[in-house]
Amino acid sequence: MCGIVGYLDCDKGAAEVPPAAFDRMIDSLAHRGPDDRGRYQAPGIGLGHRRLSIIDVHRRARQPMTSPDGQVRLVYNGEIYNYRELRAELERLGHSFVTTSDTEVLLHAYLQWDLACLDRLNGIFAFAVHDARLGRLWLVRDPIGVKPLFYAELGETIVFASEVPAILLYPGFDASIDPQGMDAFFTFSYVPAPMTGYRNVRQLLPGECLLIDSGRRTLRKYWDLPLTAEKLRGDEPELQEEFERLLQRAVQRQMVSDVPLGAFLSSGTDSFAVVRAMQKVSRGQTRAFSVGFTDKRFNELPHTRAAAEALGVRLDSQMLGLDYDGLCQAVRPHCREPFADSSSLPVYLLCRMASQHVKVALSGDGADETLAGYATYRAARKARAWRRLPRWLRRGLLAPLGRRLPEIGGKYSLRETAGRFVLGAEQGPFRDHAAWRVVLHRRLKDKLYTDEFRRQVGDFDALDLYAAQVRRAHEAGCHELDCLLYADQTFYLPNDMLVKVDRMSMAHGLEVRVPLLDLELVEFCWRLPVSMKLRGRRMKHILRRAIADSYPPRLNRLPKSGFNLDPGVEAGRAVRFDKRFFRPVSLPYGAAFGRYHQLMMRYLLRMTP
């Protein structure tokens, strides 16, 4: 991947951006593109690029890339996986190429089909096209939201970049915090697009583009999951065969690289399915990476080794100690757009280790959100049953009993899980599912927010942003499970899971690709009957069936475990918070649901701008 940055000033009489200032903006993204840099400046326009060279590593493929007539320029972050097919089609239409890069294919696709070229792209990308012929700038983010693109509207000027810190370096930029964006951050531990933690910075949504044409600005959603699409027909073996074919096809496309490539592997089914497909494509030459931890609570390396042995792959692994304070300090520069998912820490370590051997890694991200891999999908039905109980029974007897449950279980105790379920169920329809993703619920905010910060937040309700996605699918007539999957694919996945992978991999100049989020495969999974996703207590049914011939049975018996680290907070220890937002009080251990909340609140303090 790469880093892009630029600006367009529609006011021809405005002061120009000094070249040294623009260079600082570009080089703030050096970690995203350590191999090369490029820049273009002319009156009212600047385009900058930091390159991580993956396909056609020669300098001839550097960016900004310019059209043969010198009138159209492109800066681009990502990969177009079907670029070879597009190139062949464009050559038949008379286009000629001087590189073997997908960047040049994207540029010529725009020259041939204008804005309609988006309908032909399969990939992960964020790009900007400046067309001097038509006096316009076009900003685009990929359909799933794998790659980020931020922008700021400053009067007649548009500033954009792959990361917020580059925008903050624009001369005279006002970096005031957005209270509602920060409230969303404290709610979820991330800020959902199109918001950010800054008043003057926005994000493009997945599948969205912004056109600035002769000063007029138009936001357009060019792709979304087909909510009203008819479900696929066919028996289970046929659907399973098609799933495997599409996955292998996606993996084959995403293994195209001119530099060393590998894969992340854990003991879970998702990365196992990806590496299994890679083995078929590469004829047994896959190299996999994993990390383990000296703290046995979080060490899954023995199970990962069993998965690698079953697949017959070379596994590079590393045992690591856990320096939480040091890790938080290392991650902090990459989270100045507020982000505090604790699983960033192990992902950071994994990417650091893999980047010492390869420049590209395939990951198993995305299957949980497309194929119902979370236990919370079963909770929605139970929440409806809970709400049918008399209020006096729910709140007067059962909820207090839940708070007396023992602190037993895995990473999340029985008491914490029960407490989260009760609080979510009491939120009502649509909001109950969203509540599972909340770090700070309203009752904790009421105790902690300062009066001034509460006034600035006003009646904004961050939880309803998530619930609105469930509601939208419900109003389109979707099945209950698909409503939850739609919300997670359009809200949780691009705002949390993919942000984590993008920032932690780019911190080490490592490109991570996500075959399970291939556009064809995502659309296929959306149209699957719900029984092929969640069947009784069996999650990701079709994926599990697809790998059943090789996945070790003993791994099937392991409980689902997210890739996170939770060191806990010692009993009786007070946790203090940022005085810009919180009252000068401490919250003793046990006041929230358990260790996880307290860890996250400590982490939030470190991540705020």
C-alpha positions as CSV (number, residue, x, y, z in Angstrom):
1,M,0.0,0.0,0.0
2,C,0.9,3.6,-0.1
3,G,0.1,7.0,1.3
4,I,-1.5,9.8,-0.7
5,V,-2.0,13.5,0.2
6,G,-3.1,16.6,-1.7
7,Y,-5.1,19.7,-2.0
8,L,-7.2,21.6,-4.5
9,D,-7.9,25.4,-4.1
10,C,-10.8,26.5,-6.2
11,D,-10.1,30.1,-5.4
12,K,-7.5,31.0,-8.0
13,G,-6.3,34.0,-6.1
14,A,-5.5,32.2,-2.9
15,A,-2.0,32.0,-1.4
16,E,0.0,29.0,-2.6
17,V,1.1,26.2,-0.2
18,P,4.9,26.6,0.4
19,P,6.8,23.6,-1.1
20,A,8.5,22.9,2.2
21,A,5.1,22.7,4.0
22,F,3.7,20.3,1.3
23,D,6.8,18.2,1.7
24,R,6.2,17.8,5.4
25,M,2.6,16.7,4.6
26,I,3.9,14.1,2.2
27,D,6.7,12.8,4.4
28,S,4.4,12.4,7.4
29,L,3.2,9.3,5.5
30,A,6.7,7.9,5.0
31,H,5.8,4.8,7.1
32,R,3.1,3.9,4.6
33,G,5.5,4.2,1.6
34,P,9.1,3.8,2.5
35,D,10.3,2.9,-1.0
36,D,9.7,6.1,-3.0
37,R,8.1,9.5,-3.0
38,G,6.6,11.8,-5.6
39,R,5.0,15.3,-5.7
40,Y,3.3,17.6,-8.1
41,Q,2.5,21.3,-7.5
42,A,0.9,23.9,-9.7
43,P,-1.2,27.0,-8.9
44,G,-4.1,25.8,-6.7
45,I,-3.2,22.1,-6.8
46,G,-0.9,19.7,-5.0
47,L,-0.6,15.9,-5.2
48,G,1.8,13.9,-3.1
49,H,2.6,10.2,-2.8
50,R,4.7,7.9,-0.6
51,R,5.2,4.5,-2.3
52,L,5.3,1.0,-1.0
53,S,6.5,-0.7,-4.2
54,I,4.6,-4.0,-4.8
55,I,3.7,-4.3,-8.5
56,D,6.3,-3.0,-11.0
57,V,8.8,-1.8,-8.4
58,H,10.7,0.4,-11.0
59,R,10.8,4.2,-10.8
60,R,8.8,4.3,-14.1
61,A,5.7,3.4,-12.0
62,R,6.1,6.2,-9.5
63,Q,3.3,8.6,-8.6
64,P,1.7,11.0,-9.2
65,M,1.1,9.3,-12.5
66,T,0.3,11.5,-15.5
67,S,-1.8,10.8,-18.6
68,P,0.0,10.9,-22.0
69,D,-1.4,14.4,-22.7
70,G,-0.2,15.7,-19.3
71,Q,-3.7,16.8,-18.3
72,V,-4.8,14.1,-15.8
73,R,-2.9,13.0,-12.7
74,L,-3.5,10.2,-10.3
75,V,-2.3,9.4,-6.8
76,Y,-3.5,6.0,-5.6
77,N,-3.2,3.7,-2.5
78,G,-4.2,0.1,-2.9
79,E,-4.4,-2.8,-5.3
80,I,-6.6,-3.4,-8.3
81,Y,-6.8,-7.2,-8.4
82,N,-8.3,-7.5,-11.8
83,Y,-5.9,-5.0,-13.4
84,R,-4.6,-7.6,-15.9
85,E,-8.0,-8.2,-17.3
86,L,-8.7,-4.5,-17.5
87,R,-5.4,-3.9,-19.2
88,A,-6.1,-6.4,-21.9
89,E,-9.5,-4.8,-22.5
90,L,-8.0,-1.3,-22.6
91,E,-5.3,-2.5,-25.0
92,R,-8.0,-3.8,-27.3
93,L,-9.6,-0.3,-27.2
94,G,-6.3,1.3,-28.3
95,H,-4.5,2.2,-25.1
96,S,-0.8,1.6,-24.7
97,F,1.2,1.2,-21.5
98,V,4.7,2.0,-20.4
99,T,4.6,0.1,-17.1
100,T,3.3,-3.2,-15.8
101,S,1.6,-1.5,-12.8
102,D,-2.0,-1.5,-11.8
103,T,-1.7,2.3,-11.2
104,E,-1.4,2.9,-14.9
105,V,-4.3,0.6,-15.6
106,L,-6.4,2.6,-13.2
107,L,-5.4,5.9,-14.9
108,H,-6.3,4.6,-18.3
109,A,-9.6,3.1,-17.0
110,Y,-10.5,6.6,-16.0
111,L,-9.4,8.1,-19.3
112,Q,-11.6,5.5,-21.1
113,W,-14.7,5.2,-19.0
114,D,-14.6,8.4,-16.9
115,L,-16.4,8.0,-13.5
116,A,-18.0,4.8,-14.7
117,C,-14.7,3.0,-14.4
118,L,-15.6,2.3,-10.8
119,D,-18.1,-0.4,-12.0
120,R,-15.2,-2.4,-13.3
121,L,-12.8,-2.3,-10.4
122,N,-12.2,-5.2,-8.0
123,G,-9.7,-4.2,-5.3
124,I,-9.0,-2.2,-2.2
125,F,-8.2,1.4,-2.9
126,A,-8.3,5.1,-2.1
127,F,-7.3,7.4,-4.9
128,A,-7.5,11.0,-6.2
129,V,-7.7,12.0,-9.9
130,H,-7.1,15.6,-10.9
131,D,-8.5,16.3,-14.4
132,A,-7.2,19.7,-15.6
133,R,-9.2,19.3,-18.8
134,L,-12.5,19.4,-16.9
135,G,-11.3,21.4,-13.8
136,R,-12.2,18.7,-11.3
137,L,-10.9,16.6,-8.5
138,W,-12.3,13.1,-7.8
139,L,-11.7,11.3,-4.5
140,V,-12.7,7.6,-4.2
141,R,-12.8,5.0,-1.4
142,D,-13.1,1.2,-2.1
143,P,-16.5,-0.5,-1.7
144,I,-15.7,-2.4,1.5
145,G,-13.7,0.4,3.1
146,V,-10.4,-1.5,3.4
147,K,-8.4,1.6,2.6
148,P,-9.0,5.0,4.3
149,L,-9.4,8.4,2.8
150,F,-9.8,11.6,5.0
151,Y,-10.6,15.1,3.7
152,A,-11.2,18.6,5.0
153,E,-13.2,21.4,3.5
154,L,-11.6,24.7,4.2
155,G,-13.6,27.3,2.4
156,E,-12.7,27.0,-1.2
157,T,-10.0,24.4,-0.5
158,I,-10.2,20.7,-0.2
159,V,-7.3,18.9,1.6
160,F,-7.2,15.1,1.6
161,A,-4.8,12.3,2.8
162,S,-4.6,8.6,3.8
163,E,-4.1,9.7,7.4
164,V,-5.3,12.6,9.5
165,P,-1.8,13.8,10.7
166,A,-1.0,14.8,7.1
167,I,-4.0,17.0,6.9
168,L,-3.2,18.6,10.3
169,L,0.1,19.8,8.8
170,Y,-1.7,21.9,6.2
171,P,-0.6,25.5,6.8
172,G,-3.0,27.2,9.3
173,F,-5.2,24.2,9.8
174,D,-7.6,24.4,12.8
175,A,-7.2,21.1,14.6
176,S,-10.1,21.7,17.0
177,I,-11.6,18.5,18.5
178,D,-15.1,17.6,17.6
179,P,-17.0,16.8,20.8
180,Q,-19.5,14.5,19.1
181,G,-16.7,12.7,17.4
182,M,-15.0,12.2,20.7
183,D,-18.2,11.0,22.3
184,A,-18.4,8.4,19.6
185,F,-14.8,7.5,20.3
186,F,-15.5,7.0,24.0
187,T,-18.6,5.0,23.1
188,F,-16.9,2.5,20.7
189,S,-13.2,3.1,21.0
190,Y,-13.2,4.4,17.4
191,V,-14.8,7.2,15.5
192,P,-17.2,6.0,12.8
193,A,-17.1,7.5,9.3
194,P,-17.9,10.1,8.1
195,M,-17.0,11.6,11.5
196,T,-13.5,12.0,13.0
197,G,-12.2,13.3,16.3
198,Y,-11.6,16.7,14.6
199,R,-14.2,19.3,13.8
200,N,-12.8,20.0,10.3
201,V,-11.9,16.5,9.1
202,R,-14.2,14.0,7.6
203,Q,-13.9,10.5,6.1
204,L,-15.3,9.1,3.0
205,L,-17.6,6.2,3.6
206,P,-16.9,2.8,2.1
207,G,-18.1,2.8,-1.5
208,E,-18.3,6.6,-1.6
209,C,-16.8,9.2,-3.8
210,L,-16.5,13.0,-3.6
211,L,-16.4,15.0,-6.9
212,I,-15.2,18.6,-6.8
213,D,-16.3,20.0,-10.2
214,S,-15.7,23.7,-11.0
215,G,-16.0,24.3,-7.2
216,R,-19.2,22.3,-6.8
217,R,-19.0,19.4,-4.4
218,T,-21.0,16.2,-4.8
219,L,-20.8,13.1,-2.5
220,R,-22.1,9.9,-4.1
221,K,-22.5,6.4,-2.8
222,Y,-21.5,4.2,-5.8
223,W,-21.7,0.8,-4.1
224,D,-23.6,-0.9,-1.3
225,L,-24.6,-4.4,-0.3
226,P,-27.7,-5.4,-2.4
227,L,-30.2,-5.4,0.4
228,T,-33.1,-6.5,-1.8
229,A,-31.2,-9.1,-3.8
230,E,-32.8,-12.5,-4.1
231,K,-31.2,-15.3,-2.1
232,L,-29.2,-17.9,-4.0
233,R,-30.9,-21.2,-4.8
234,G,-29.2,-24.6,-4.9
235,D,-28.4,-27.4,-2.5
236,E,-25.6,-27.2,0.1
237,P,-22.9,-29.0,-1.9
238,E,-23.4,-26.7,-4.9
239,L,-23.2,-23.6,-2.7
240,Q,-20.2,-24.9,-0.9
241,E,-18.4,-25.7,-4.2
242,E,-19.1,-22.2,-5.5
243,F,-17.9,-20.6,-2.2
244,E,-14.6,-22.6,-2.5
245,R,-14.2,-21.6,-6.1
246,L,-14.7,-17.9,-5.4
247,L,-12.4,-18.0,-2.4
248,Q,-9.6,-19.7,-4.4
249,R,-10.1,-17.2,-7.2
250,A,-9.9,-14.3,-4.8
251,V,-6.7,-15.7,-3.3
252,Q,-5.2,-16.3,-6.7
253,R,-5.9,-12.7,-7.7
254,Q,-4.5,-11.3,-4.4
255,M,-1.3,-13.4,-4.6
256,V,0.0,-11.3,-7.5
257,S,3.1,-9.5,-6.4
258,D,6.6,-8.6,-7.5
259,V,7.9,-8.8,-3.9
260,P,7.9,-11.5,-1.3
261,L,4.5,-12.5,0.0
262,G,3.1,-14.6,2.9
263,A,0.1,-15.0,5.2
264,F,-1.0,-14.5,8.7
265,L,-2.1,-17.7,10.4
266,S,-3.8,-18.4,13.7
267,S,-5.7,-21.4,15.0
268,G,-9.0,-20.0,13.8
269,T,-11.0,-21.1,10.8
270,D,-10.7,-17.9,8.7
271,S,-6.9,-17.6,8.3
272,F,-6.9,-21.4,7.9
273,A,-9.3,-21.2,4.9
274,V,-7.2,-18.5,3.3
275,V,-3.9,-20.3,3.7
276,R,-5.5,-23.6,2.6
277,A,-6.5,-21.8,-0.7
278,M,-3.0,-20.3,-1.0
279,Q,-1.5,-23.8,-0.7
280,K,-3.7,-24.9,-3.7
281,V,-2.7,-21.9,-5.8
282,S,1.0,-21.9,-4.9
283,R,1.4,-25.7,-4.9
284,G,2.5,-25.8,-1.3
285,Q,4.9,-22.9,-1.2
286,T,3.1,-20.7,1.3
287,R,4.9,-19.0,4.1
288,A,2.9,-18.2,7.2
289,F,3.5,-15.9,10.2
290,S,2.2,-15.9,13.8
291,V,3.2,-14.6,17.2
292,G,2.8,-16.1,20.7
293,F,3.0,-14.5,24.1
294,T,4.8,-15.5,27.3
295,D,1.6,-14.7,29.2
296,K,-0.2,-18.1,28.8
297,R,-3.6,-16.4,28.9
298,F,-3.0,-15.0,25.5
299,N,-0.7,-17.5,23.9
300,E,-2.4,-19.6,21.1
301,L,0.8,-20.5,19.3
302,P,0.7,-24.3,20.1
303,H,-2.8,-24.4,18.4
304,T,-1.4,-22.3,15.5
305,R,1.4,-24.8,15.0
306,A,-1.2,-27.6,14.8
307,A,-3.0,-25.6,12.1
308,A,0.3,-25.1,10.2
309,E,1.1,-28.8,10.4
310,A,-2.3,-29.7,9.1
311,L,-1.8,-27.3,6.1
312,G,1.8,-28.3,5.5
313,V,3.0,-24.7,5.5
314,R,6.2,-23.2,6.8
315,L,5.3,-21.2,10.0
316,D,7.6,-18.4,11.1
317,S,6.7,-17.6,14.7
318,Q,8.0,-15.6,17.6
319,M,7.4,-15.6,21.4
320,L,7.0,-12.2,22.8
321,G,6.8,-10.6,26.3
322,L,4.2,-7.9,26.9
323,D,5.4,-4.4,27.7
324,Y,2.0,-2.7,27.7
325,D,3.2,0.8,28.3
326,G,5.9,0.5,25.7
327,L,3.4,-0.9,23.2
328,C,0.9,1.9,23.8
329,Q,3.6,4.4,23.2
330,A,4.7,2.7,19.9
331,V,1.1,2.5,18.6
332,R,0.1,6.1,19.7
333,P,1.6,8.0,16.7
334,H,-0.6,5.9,14.4
335,C,-3.8,6.7,16.3
336,R,-3.9,10.5,16.3
337,E,-7.2,10.0,14.6
338,P,-8.6,8.5,17.9
339,F,-8.6,4.7,17.9
340,A,-8.2,2.4,20.8
341,D,-9.0,-1.2,20.0
342,S,-6.8,-3.2,22.3
343,S,-6.2,-5.9,19.7
344,S,-4.2,-3.3,17.9
345,L,-1.3,-4.3,20.2
346,P,-0.9,-7.9,19.1
347,V,-1.6,-6.9,15.4
348,Y,1.2,-4.4,15.6
349,L,3.6,-7.0,16.9
350,L,2.5,-9.5,14.2
351,C,3.0,-7.0,11.4
352,R,6.4,-5.9,12.8
353,M,7.5,-9.5,12.8
354,A,6.1,-10.4,9.3
355,S,7.6,-7.2,7.8
356,Q,11.1,-8.4,8.5
357,H,10.5,-11.2,5.9
358,V,7.8,-10.1,3.4
359,K,6.2,-7.0,2.1
360,V,2.7,-8.5,1.5
361,A,0.6,-10.7,3.7
362,L,-2.8,-12.2,3.2
363,S,-5.2,-12.1,6.2
364,G,-8.4,-13.9,7.3
365,D,-10.2,-10.7,8.3
366,G,-13.9,-10.3,7.2
367,A,-15.4,-13.7,7.6
368,D,-17.0,-13.1,11.0
369,E,-18.9,-10.1,9.6
370,T,-20.0,-11.7,6.3
371,L,-20.7,-15.3,7.5
372,A,-21.9,-14.7,11.1
373,G,-18.9,-15.6,13.2
374,Y,-19.8,-13.8,16.4
375,A,-21.9,-15.3,19.3
376,T,-23.7,-12.0,19.5
377,Y,-25.7,-12.9,16.4
378,R,-27.5,-15.6,18.6
379,A,-28.0,-13.0,21.3
380,A,-30.6,-10.9,19.4
381,R,-33.2,-13.7,19.6
382,K,-32.5,-14.1,23.3
383,A,-32.8,-10.4,23.8
384,R,-36.3,-10.4,22.3
385,A,-37.3,-13.2,24.8
386,W,-35.8,-11.2,27.6
387,R,-37.9,-8.2,26.8
388,R,-41.0,-10.3,27.0
389,L,-40.4,-10.9,30.7
390,P,-42.2,-8.6,33.2
391,R,-40.2,-5.5,33.9
392,W,-40.2,-6.2,37.7
393,L,-38.7,-9.7,37.0
394,R,-36.0,-8.4,34.6
395,R,-34.8,-5.4,36.6
396,G,-35.8,-6.4,40.2
397,L,-34.6,-10.0,40.3
398,L,-32.7,-11.3,37.3
399,A,-30.4,-8.3,36.6
400,P,-29.2,-8.1,40.3
401,L,-28.6,-11.9,40.2
402,G,-26.5,-11.5,37.1
403,R,-24.2,-9.1,39.0
404,R,-23.6,-11.8,41.5
405,L,-22.4,-14.4,39.0
406,P,-18.9,-15.7,39.5
407,E,-15.9,-14.2,37.6
408,I,-15.3,-17.4,35.6
409,G,-14.8,-18.1,32.0
410,G,-12.3,-17.2,29.3
411,K,-11.2,-13.8,28.3
412,Y,-14.7,-12.5,29.1
413,S,-16.1,-13.8,32.4
414,L,-19.6,-15.1,32.9
415,R,-20.6,-12.1,35.0
416,E,-19.3,-9.6,32.4
417,T,-21.1,-11.4,29.5
418,A,-24.4,-11.5,31.5
419,G,-24.1,-7.9,32.4
420,R,-23.4,-6.9,28.8
421,F,-26.4,-8.9,27.6
422,V,-28.8,-7.4,30.1
423,L,-27.7,-3.8,29.4
424,G,-28.0,-4.4,25.6
425,A,-31.3,-6.2,25.8
426,E,-32.8,-3.3,27.7
427,Q,-31.8,-0.9,24.9
428,G,-34.6,-2.3,22.8
429,P,-34.7,-3.6,19.1
430,F,-31.9,-2.6,16.8
431,R,-29.9,-1.0,19.6
432,D,-29.4,-4.3,21.5
433,H,-27.0,-5.6,18.8
434,A,-25.1,-2.4,18.6
435,A,-24.7,-2.3,22.4
436,W,-22.4,-5.3,22.3
437,R,-19.7,-3.1,20.7
438,V,-20.0,-0.3,23.3
439,V,-17.1,0.4,25.7
440,L,-18.6,3.3,27.7
441,H,-22.4,3.1,28.1
442,R,-24.5,6.1,28.9
443,R,-24.6,5.4,32.7
444,L,-20.8,5.5,32.9
445,K,-20.7,8.7,30.8
446,D,-23.1,10.3,33.2
447,K,-20.7,9.6,36.1
448,L,-17.6,10.7,34.2
449,Y,-18.2,13.5,31.7
450,T,-17.6,17.0,32.8
451,D,-20.6,19.4,32.6
452,E,-18.9,21.4,29.8
453,F,-18.1,18.4,27.7
454,R,-21.6,17.0,28.1
455,R,-23.0,20.4,27.0
456,Q,-20.8,20.3,23.9
457,V,-22.0,16.7,23.0
458,G,-25.6,17.8,23.4
459,D,-28.3,15.2,22.5
460,F,-26.0,13.3,20.1
461,D,-26.4,9.5,20.4
462,A,-23.5,7.6,19.0
463,L,-25.2,4.2,19.6
464,D,-27.9,5.1,17.2
465,L,-25.4,5.5,14.4
466,Y,-24.8,1.8,14.6
467,A,-28.5,0.9,15.3
468,A,-29.5,2.9,12.2
469,Q,-27.7,0.4,10.0
470,V,-29.7,-2.5,11.5
471,R,-32.8,-0.5,11.1
472,R,-32.1,0.3,7.4
473,A,-31.7,-3.4,6.5
474,H,-34.9,-4.2,8.5
475,E,-36.9,-1.6,6.6
476,A,-35.6,-3.1,3.3
477,G,-37.2,-6.4,4.4
478,C,-34.0,-8.3,5.3
479,H,-33.9,-11.4,7.5
480,E,-33.0,-10.6,11.1
481,L,-29.6,-12.1,10.8
482,D,-28.9,-10.2,7.6
483,C,-29.8,-7.0,9.4
484,L,-27.1,-7.6,12.0
485,L,-24.6,-8.7,9.3
486,Y,-25.3,-5.5,7.3
487,A,-24.7,-3.3,10.3
488,D,-21.4,-5.1,11.1
489,Q,-20.2,-5.0,7.5
490,T,-21.0,-1.3,7.0
491,F,-20.2,0.0,10.5
492,Y,-18.1,-2.3,12.7
493,L,-15.9,-3.8,10.0
494,P,-14.7,-0.6,8.2
495,N,-14.5,1.6,11.3
496,D,-12.8,-0.8,13.7
497,M,-11.4,-4.1,12.3
498,L,-10.1,-2.7,9.0
499,V,-8.8,0.5,10.6
500,K,-6.8,-1.7,13.0
501,V,-5.2,-3.8,10.2
502,D,-4.5,-0.8,8.0
503,R,-2.8,1.3,10.7
504,M,-0.8,-1.4,12.3
505,S,0.4,-2.9,9.0
506,M,1.3,0.5,7.5
507,A,3.2,1.4,10.7
508,H,5.7,-1.2,9.4
509,G,5.4,-0.7,5.6
510,L,3.5,-4.0,5.2
511,E,0.7,-4.5,2.8
512,V,-2.1,-6.7,4.1
513,R,-4.7,-8.1,1.7
514,V,-8.1,-9.6,2.7
515,P,-9.3,-12.3,0.3
516,L,-12.4,-13.0,2.3
517,L,-13.5,-9.4,1.5
518,D,-13.1,-9.8,-2.2
519,L,-16.0,-8.0,-3.8
520,E,-17.4,-11.0,-5.7
521,L,-17.1,-13.2,-2.6
522,V,-18.8,-10.6,-0.4
523,E,-21.7,-10.3,-2.7
524,F,-22.0,-14.1,-3.0
525,C,-22.0,-14.4,0.8
526,W,-24.6,-11.7,1.2
527,R,-27.0,-13.7,-1.0
528,L,-26.4,-17.0,0.8
529,P,-29.4,-18.4,2.7
530,V,-29.0,-17.6,6.4
531,S,-28.8,-21.3,7.2
532,M,-25.5,-21.4,5.3
533,K,-24.1,-18.8,7.7
534,L,-25.6,-19.6,11.1
535,R,-27.1,-23.0,11.8
536,G,-28.1,-23.6,15.4
537,R,-24.9,-22.9,17.4
538,R,-22.7,-23.5,14.4
539,M,-21.3,-20.2,13.1
540,K,-19.8,-19.6,9.6
541,H,-21.4,-22.9,8.5
542,I,-20.3,-22.8,4.8
543,L,-16.7,-21.9,5.6
544,R,-16.4,-24.7,8.2
545,R,-17.9,-27.2,5.8
546,A,-15.4,-26.0,3.1
547,I,-12.3,-26.8,5.3
548,A,-13.7,-29.8,7.2
549,D,-11.5,-32.2,5.3
550,S,-8.3,-30.6,6.6
551,Y,-9.1,-28.6,9.8
552,P,-7.8,-30.4,12.9
553,P,-10.9,-31.7,14.9
554,R,-9.3,-30.6,18.2
555,L,-9.1,-27.0,17.0
556,N,-12.9,-27.2,16.3
557,R,-13.4,-27.8,20.0
558,L,-11.6,-24.6,21.1
559,P,-13.8,-21.6,22.1
560,K,-13.7,-18.6,19.8
561,S,-11.0,-16.2,20.9
562,G,-10.3,-12.8,19.5
563,F,-6.7,-11.7,18.9
564,N,-6.5,-9.3,21.8
565,L,-4.5,-8.6,25.0
566,D,-6.2,-7.8,28.3
567,P,-3.7,-7.4,31.2
568,G,-6.5,-6.5,33.6
569,V,-6.6,-3.9,36.4
570,E,-5.6,-4.9,39.9
571,A,-8.5,-5.1,42.4
572,G,-8.9,-1.8,44.3
573,R,-6.7,0.2,41.8
574,A,-8.2,3.6,40.8
575,V,-8.1,4.6,37.2
576,R,-8.0,8.3,36.3
577,F,-9.0,9.9,33.1
578,D,-8.3,12.9,30.8
579,K,-9.5,16.1,32.4
580,R,-10.5,17.6,29.1
581,F,-13.5,15.2,29.0
582,F,-13.9,13.6,32.4
583,R,-14.5,14.8,35.9
584,P,-11.5,14.8,38.3
585,V,-12.7,11.5,39.9
586,S,-11.5,8.0,39.8
587,L,-13.4,4.9,38.9
588,P,-12.5,2.0,41.2
589,Y,-12.2,-1.6,39.9
590,G,-15.5,-3.3,39.7
591,A,-17.6,-0.2,39.0
592,A,-17.8,-1.2,35.3
593,F,-18.5,-4.7,33.9
594,G,-15.0,-5.9,34.6
595,R,-11.4,-5.8,33.5
596,Y,-12.0,-5.2,29.8
597,H,-13.8,-1.9,30.3
598,Q,-11.1,-0.6,32.7
599,L,-8.3,-1.6,30.3
600,M,-10.0,0.2,27.5
601,M,-10.5,3.3,29.5
602,R,-6.8,3.4,30.4
603,Y,-6.1,2.9,26.7
604,L,-8.5,5.7,25.6
605,L,-6.5,8.2,27.6
606,R,-3.4,7.3,25.7
607,M,-5.0,7.5,22.3
608,T,-6.8,10.9,22.5
609,P,-5.3,13.6,20.3
